[in-house]
Amino acid sequence: MRFQRKLKGRRIAVLAADGFEKVELTVPVNALRLSGATCHVISLRHGRIRGVNLHEPASRVHVHATIAETDPDDYDGLLIPGGFINPDLLRQSADAREFVRAFDEARKPIATLCHGPWVLASAGLLEGRTMTSWPGVRDDLVNAGAVWLDQELVRDGNLLTSRGPQDMQAFVPAILEFFAETEPGRTSPSARTTSDPQRVEPPALVVKTMQWTPRPSLRTALVAGAIAVGLMASNRRWRS
């Protein structure tokens, strides 16, 4: 593979939590590893974190280390997969926000897609940046100061973004090029100063998929009920 030599020795941190979109982590990571890079999943906790396929539970992946245990200086680049839950958990973590800021301050390459840019928004890194994401989070990114483009790939200096799984064929080759660069922060950003408009309607594939969502199993219902009871008890203790 022509990127084998360029990515050999490169260390990529993969920032993810439970609820990551499986294809957005496993496909890029497999490609990076085949190209010679070392990829470590960094998360909020030890053990194995659960992936999802849109709305259905998927397989787990092993966590190399927690964010608190990890020094950003040990890595050459950062990959943040999306999913609905994963970035929402990460953006609420002070450790995760500081971790992402460290990569940006060092002008190290950061690649993310789908809902992953939520983490960048909460870290305060989007003012004046040009990017894309899952169309449903466009307004969040624009309100955080970004110029949002409805394109499969957007490159702005040390930041590479993509819309989601539908653009994986473009995203994977792009990150191989991206993480192979020695000075990614020197690329000129887009000349665009205004965002593309909001979508007229959500993606038809997602709407259809959710339409055929099966009923939850008894086990799922029991777990959800236990979580709800626990949250209610915790809330009562917090108020008292």
C-alpha positions in Angstrom: 0.0 0.0 0.0 1.4 3.4 -1.0 0.9 5.0 2.4 2.6 2.1 4.3 5.9 4.0 4.6 4.4 7.4 5.3 2.1 6.2 8.2 4.5 3.7 9.7 5.4 5.0 13.2 2.5 7.5 13.3 0.4 7.2 16.4 -3.3 8.1 16.2 -5.6 8.6 19.2 -9.2 7.5 18.6 -11.4 9.4 21.0 -14.6 7.5 21.6 -17.2 6.6 24.2 -20.1 4.2 24.4 -22.6 4.7 21.5 -20.0 5.4 18.8 -21.2 4.6 15.3 -19.4 1.3 14.6 -18.5 1.8 10.9 -17.2 5.3 11.7 -14.6 3.8 14.1 -13.8 0.4 12.7 -13.4 1.2 9.0 -11.0 4.2 9.4 -9.0 2.5 12.2 -8.6 -0.7 10.1 -7.4 1.4 7.1 -5.0 3.4 9.3 -3.5 0.2 10.8 -3.2 -1.4 7.4 -1.3 1.7 6.3 1.2 1.3 9.2 -0.3 3.6 11.9 -0.7 2.7 15.5 -4.3 3.5 16.7 -5.3 3.5 20.3 -8.9 3.9 21.5 -9.0 6.5 24.3 -12.2 6.8 26.3 -13.9 7.9 29.5 -13.6 4.5 31.2 -11.6 1.3 31.0 -12.8 -2.0 29.5 -14.8 -2.3 26.3 -17.1 0.4 24.9 -20.3 -0.4 23.0 -20.8 0.6 19.4 -24.1 1.1 17.5 -25.3 0.6 14.0 -27.5 3.8 13.8 -30.0 2.8 16.5 -29.1 -0.9 17.1 -26.5 -2.1 19.6 -23.3 -3.3 17.9 -20.0 -5.0 19.0 -17.6 -3.5 21.5 -14.1 -2.4 21.1 -11.2 -2.5 23.6 -10.2 0.8 25.3 -6.4 1.3 25.4 -6.5 4.0 28.1 -8.7 6.6 29.7 -8.4 10.3 28.7 -7.1 11.2 32.1 -4.3 8.6 31.7 -3.3 9.8 28.2 -0.8 12.5 27.2 -1.8 14.1 23.8 2.0 14.7 23.3 2.3 10.9 22.7 0.1 11.0 19.6 0.5 12.5 16.1 -3.2 12.9 15.3 -6.7 12.6 16.6 -9.8 10.7 15.1 -13.2 11.3 16.6 -16.0 9.0 15.2 -19.6 10.0 15.4 -22.8 8.4 16.4 -25.7 10.0 18.4 -24.5 9.1 21.9 -20.8 9.0 21.7 -20.0 12.7 21.1 -22.8 13.8 23.4 -21.0 11.9 26.3 -17.6 13.2 25.3 -18.7 16.9 25.0 -19.8 16.8 28.6 -16.4 15.7 29.8 -13.9 18.4 30.8 -11.1 15.9 30.2 -12.3 15.2 26.7 -12.6 18.9 25.9 -9.1 19.6 27.2 -7.8 16.6 25.3 -9.1 17.9 22.0 -7.9 21.4 22.7 -4.4 20.1 23.2 -4.3 18.6 19.7 -5.6 21.8 18.1 -3.2 24.1 20.0 -0.3 21.9 18.8 -1.8 22.1 15.2 -1.9 18.3 15.1 -4.4 16.8 12.6 -7.9 16.2 13.8 -10.3 14.2 11.7 -14.0 13.8 12.6 -17.3 13.1 11.0 -21.1 12.8 11.6 -21.9 14.1 15.1 -18.2 14.1 16.1 -17.8 17.9 15.6 -20.1 18.4 18.6 -17.0 17.7 20.7 -15.1 20.4 18.9 -17.9 22.9 19.4 -18.0 22.2 23.2 -14.2 22.6 23.3 -14.6 26.1 21.8 -12.6 25.3 18.7 -15.0 26.3 15.9 -14.9 30.1 15.7 -13.9 31.0 12.2 -13.4 27.4 11.0 -14.9 25.9 7.9 -16.3 22.4 8.2 -19.1 19.8 7.6 -20.9 17.3 9.7 -24.1 15.3 9.9 -26.6 17.8 8.5 -28.8 17.6 11.6 -26.1 19.3 13.7 -25.4 22.1 11.2 -27.1 24.8 13.4 -25.1 23.8 16.5 -21.8 24.3 14.6 -22.9 27.5 12.9 -23.9 28.9 16.3 -20.5 27.9 17.6 -18.9 30.2 14.9 -18.2 27.7 12.1 -18.9 28.1 8.4 -20.8 24.8 7.5 -20.7 23.3 4.0 -22.9 20.5 2.8 -20.0 18.6 1.2 -18.6 15.0 1.6 -15.3 16.4 2.8 -14.1 19.8 4.1 -10.5 20.6 4.9 -9.5 23.6 7.0 -5.9 23.5 8.1 -5.5 20.8 10.7 -9.2 20.0 10.7 -10.7 17.4 8.3 -14.5 16.8 8.5 -17.0 14.6 6.7 -20.8 14.2 6.9 -21.2 10.6 7.9 -21.2 7.0 6.8 -22.6 7.9 3.4 -19.2 9.6 2.7 -17.0 6.9 4.0 -15.5 6.1 0.5 -14.2 9.6 0.4 -13.3 10.0 4.1 -11.1 7.0 4.5 -8.6 7.8 1.6 -8.6 11.4 2.8 -7.5 10.6 6.3 -4.6 8.4 5.0 -3.4 11.5 3.1 -4.2 13.8 6.0 -2.4 11.9 8.8 0.6 11.3 6.5 1.3 15.1 6.2 4.0 16.6 8.4 2.5 20.1 8.7 -1.3 19.8 8.3 -1.9 23.2 9.8 -0.4 25.0 6.9 -3.2 24.2 4.4 -5.2 27.3 3.4 -8.9 27.1 4.6 -11.9 27.6 2.3 -12.6 31.1 1.0 -16.3 30.6 1.9 -17.6 33.0 4.5 -21.3 31.9 4.6 -22.8 28.5 5.4 -24.8 26.3 3.1 -28.5 26.3 3.9 -30.3 23.9 6.2 -31.6 20.7 4.6 -35.2 20.7 3.5 -35.8 17.2 5.0 -33.9 14.5 6.9 -32.1 11.7 4.9 -34.7 9.2 3.6 -32.6 6.2 4.5 -32.6 7.2 8.2 -36.3 7.8 8.3 -37.0 4.4 6.7 -34.6 2.6 9.0 -36.3 4.1 12.1 -39.7 3.2 10.7 -38.8 -0.5 10.9 -37.2 -0.4 14.3 -38.2 -3.5 16.2 -39.9 -3.5 19.6 -37.4 -3.6 22.5 -36.8 -7.0 24.0 -37.8 -7.7 27.6 -34.2 -7.4 28.7 -33.9 -4.0 27.1 -37.1 -2.8 28.7 -35.9 -4.0 32.1 -32.5 -2.3 31.7 -34.2 0.9 30.6 -36.5 0.8 33.6 -33.6 0.2 36.0 -31.7 3.1 34.6 -34.8 5.4 34.8 -35.3 4.4 38.5 -31.6 5.0 39.2 -31.7 8.5 37.6 -34.9 9.4 39.6 -33.2 8.3 42.8 -30.1 10.2 42.0 -32.1 13.3 41.1 -33.9 13.2 44.5 -30.7 12.9 46.4 -29.2 15.9 44.4 -32.3 18.0 45.3 -32.3 17.1 49.0 
